[in-house]
Amino acid sequence: MPPSLRRLARRLQRPCVLRRAQHVAKLGVLALLLAIGAGRSGAAGETPHPRRIVSMNACADQYLIALADKDQIAALTRFARDPNLSFYAEQAKAYPVSGDEPEAVLALKPDLVITNPYHAAGALAPLTGRARVLELNSAESFDEVVANTRIVAAAIGQTARGEALVRAMQARVRAAGRRPLGGVAAYYQRGGYVAGPGSIMDDLMARAGLANLARRLNSGALGQLSLEQIVRRHPDFLILTDERHPGQDEGDLMLDHPALARAEPPQRRLHVPQALTVCGGPSYPAALERLQAEANRARGAARRGR
């Protein structure tokens, strides 16, 4: 994967760890207010549903593809079609894509632009007064995925479709929760980074019934463990993405180290594609199901002695 996309992936995986509880509450209130506003404007005919929506947020692409009418989407981000980063990469081929420069966005004559909190201060100033702007925070838990689904659905005039998606996701997550796995796992990334409390992977592990090694070590949302620490702690599973190029650089070499291979052989490694977890969104149930399926595969291989 090109360095620019690696940087994007790491940025999207970086959780907002401050004031997490307040953030969830604000998401719920915002979703409710947007839903009420959408209902009122729909009844009174004051504000039409947006007909030209532009995404400047790679995580918003998921929600728009899942919720919007096709003719509502003027453009998705340029990452929407990348199968390494996008859950709906194939579906995204049916939509235009755009860069995130305000000039390129304004050329599309949007009536709604969905952005993220990572844009530099002032970068969105050209949009002021020319399009509605919705800043969508990253979702680092299933509760936040549900809240973001409702926020986007209300903003684009698709509240019924949003509630249908929420119900479908909740049903799949509940079903997965009835099959707890047990065991200790570490989401071990290149360079020795591990996902801890406040990250989407930590939330997935908890719902799958796995104990997160990073929690036991009092790691932050994004911590770092040396090769020696991982070998010594010896988790039952290592969770890895498939987006790796063995031996490419020092960060990848750590994952290929013989000591790690002996401590955590291939049959104890769970592969969850990056496209399922780089953004919290409609991909959440698929990520949870994949995590459980990989753990069950690994357990089956262990029983067979392979």
Number of C-alpha atoms within 10 A of each C-alpha: 11 6 8 8 14 14 12 15 19 11 12 20 23 19 23 15 15 9 8 13 9 10 16 19 13 13 22 19 14 17 22 16 14 21 22 14 16 23 15 13 15 14 10 10 10 10 12 12 18 17 18 18 26 31 29 25 26 23 28 27 29 24 24 22 19 18 24 20 13 13 10 18 23 22 23 28 21 18 21 30 22 16 16 21 26 24 28 21 18 12 14 23 13 11 16 15 20 18 15 19 12 14 12 11 22 16 8 14 15 23 18 24 24 22 21 17 11 12 13 7 8 7 11 15 10 14 17 9 8 14 18 15 21 15 15 17 19 25 27 28 21 21 15 21 25 24 24 27 28 28 26 24 26 26 22 24 24 19 22 14 17 24 17 12 20 17 13 13 21 16 13 15 20 12 12 18 17 11 12 14 21 14 14 19 23 29 24 22 20 18 17 18 17 24 27 26 20 20 23 27 28 26 20 24 23 16 21 22 18 23 20 26 25 25 16 10 12 11 17 17 23 17 17 19 17 12 15 11 11 19 16 10 13 17 18 20 26 23 22 19 19 13 15 13 10 13 13 9 11 12 15 17 15 19 21 14 12 12 15 17 14 10 16 18 14 15 18 22 23 25 19 23 20 20 21 24 26 25 27 28 29 26 20 23 23 17 21 25 19 17 23 25 16 20 27 14 16 20 18 13 13 12 9 8 8 11
